[in-house]
Amino acid sequence: MREFMTHPDWTSKGKTIAGLIEELRSFEDQTLEVRISFDDGATSLPISLVCKSFCEGKPYATLQNCQDTPTAIRHLD
């Protein structure tokens, strides 16, 4: 299991659309499925939609899983 840093800045500052696209373009295989993980990569869920959402009037791009029963993949044992 990975050792965790105590609250490094990159964990909470978020990413811009441009920054995310730049990172995704760095992958040689552009046909890879993009998934999202909330547990340091132990499991992941497919991204169903990319939407524009608002919180207190501020717009955000959100990645959403819209499955009735999410199909999680377990990556780590």
N, C-alpha and C positions, 0 to 999 in steps of 0.2 A: 504494500500500500504506500502511496505517496506521502511524504511529509508536507504539511501545510504551513505556509507563511502566515503570520498574524496580520490579517486585513491589508494585503498589499493594495496599492491604489488602483491597479488595473482591474481588480475584481468588482469594483462598484462604480467606476466612472462611465461604464457603458460604451457603446460603439455608435458611430454615425453610419448612415446607409453607405456613404462613400468609403468609409473605413472597412466595413464588412465586405463590400464588393471587392475592394483591393485585396483583402486577405483571401477571399474565395478564388480570385483570379490567379493566386499564387499556386494553386493546386494543379499539378500536371494533368490529371484526369478530370476534366470538366463534366463528366457524366456521373460522378459520385453523387449518391443521395445525400442531402443535407438533413441532419436530425438535430434535436436539441436535448441536452441533458441538464438535470438539476442536481445531480449527485456526483460531480467530479468525474463524469464519464463512465460510471458503473452501469448505468442504463441510459437508453435514449428513446425518444419518441419522434415519429415522423412529423414534419411541418406540413400542415394542411393548407394554411393560408398565410399570406403576409398582408396585414391590414393597417390602416391608419386609425389610431385610437387617440382619445383625449383624456387628460387628467387635469382638472382645474384650469381648463382652457388651453393647456399646453399640448401640442400634437406629438405623438410618438408613432413609430412604426413598430408593430408587434408581430411576433411569430406565433401562430396559433396551431394547436392540435385540436381538430374538430371531431375526432372519432367518438362514437358512443362508448366503445370499450377500447381504450388506447392500446395499441400493439407495441409495447415496450420491448426492446432488445436488451438483454443483459450482456455487457461487455467484459466485466471483471469478475473473477471468482474469489 
